């Protein structure tokens, strides 16, 4: 028996792990990100370590994108991600038969850790309309590891999370 179950709790209330089921007080931020996604845009979610970026991306993946198919990419493990295979896995059997492109949203966490070549391949998927939108999350707003053309596509679409 765990210590918190002795008090009648199902989960550790002091856990610092991202838990998208408990995103409270982020309604304006959720709405801003969803508006960028609906507009077929790229955007940047930025904030200090522990501000909720990963939790927000996981919330989008699990609960927020009802009309879209979300694909989460961890920037720390980008080298193990085959983007073409990831996109293909989001297409249903019916999509393949009817040759439809589903509305896929890429959620890229820790983008400050990915090289230019990987980020450019993501931009290429967006340019070719293989993906509907891309949400990048980073602790660094400058994104010096991304090409100027990709930073231009993100433009002013930055959502800042304040420290908790």
Residue pairs with C-beta under 8 A, 6 or more apart in sequence:
2 12
4 11
4 12
4 13
11 19
16 50
18 52
18 54
18 55
18 58
19 55
20 55
20 56
20 58
20 59
20 61
20 62
20 63
23 30
23 52
23 55
23 56
23 59
26 52
26 56
29 56
29 159
29 161
30 56
30 59
30 64
32 159
33 43
33 45
33 56
33 60
33 64
33 135
33 159
34 60
34 64
34 65
36 42
36 43
36 133
36 135
36 157
36 159
37 43
37 65
37 68
37 105
37 132
37 133
37 135
39 133
40 132
40 133
41 133
41 157
42 126
42 133
42 134
42 135
42 136
42 150
42 153
42 154
42 157
43 133
43 134
43 135
43 136
43 154
43 157
43 158
43 159
44 111
44 135
44 136
44 137
44 138
44 141
44 143
44 154
44 157
44 158
44 159
45 53
45 56
45 57
45 135
45 136
45 137
45 138
45 158
45 159
45 161
46 53
46 137
46 138
46 139
46 140
46 141
46 158
46 159
46 160
46 161
47 53
47 139
47 160
47 161
47 162
47 163
48 139
48 161
48 163
49 139
50 163
50 164
51 161
51 162
51 163
51 164
52 161
52 164
53 109
53 137
53 138
53 139
53 161
54 109
54 137
56 137
56 161
57 72
57 107
57 109
57 135
57 137
58 72
60 70
60 105
60 107
60 135
61 70
61 71
61 72
61 107
65 105
67 103
68 102
68 103
68 104
68 105
68 132
68 133
69 90
69 102
69 103
69 104
69 105
70 104
70 105
70 106
70 107
71 86
71 87
71 89
71 90
71 104
71 105
71 106
71 107
72 107
72 109
73 81
73 83
73 86
73 106
73 107
73 108
73 109
74 81
74 109
74 110
75 108
75 109
75 110
75 111
75 112
75 113
75 114
76 109
76 110
76 113
78 113
78 114
78 115
78 118
83 106
83 121
83 122
83 125
87 104
87 125
87 130
87 131
90 102
90 104
91 100
91 101
91 102
92 102
94 100
95 101
95 102
101 129
101 130
103 132
104 130
104 131
104 132
105 131
105 132
105 133
105 134
105 135
106 122
106 125
106 131
106 133
106 134
106 135
107 134
107 135
107 137
108 114
108 122
108 134
108 135
108 136
108 137
109 137
110 137
110 138
111 119
111 136
111 137
111 138
111 143
111 145
111 146
112 138
112 139
112 140
112 143
112 145
113 145
114 145
115 145
116 145
116 146
116 147
119 145
119 146
119 147
119 150
120 147
120 150
122 131
122 134
123 147
123 149
123 150
123 153
125 131
126 133
126 134
126 153
136 143
136 154
141 158
141 160
143 150
143 151
143 154
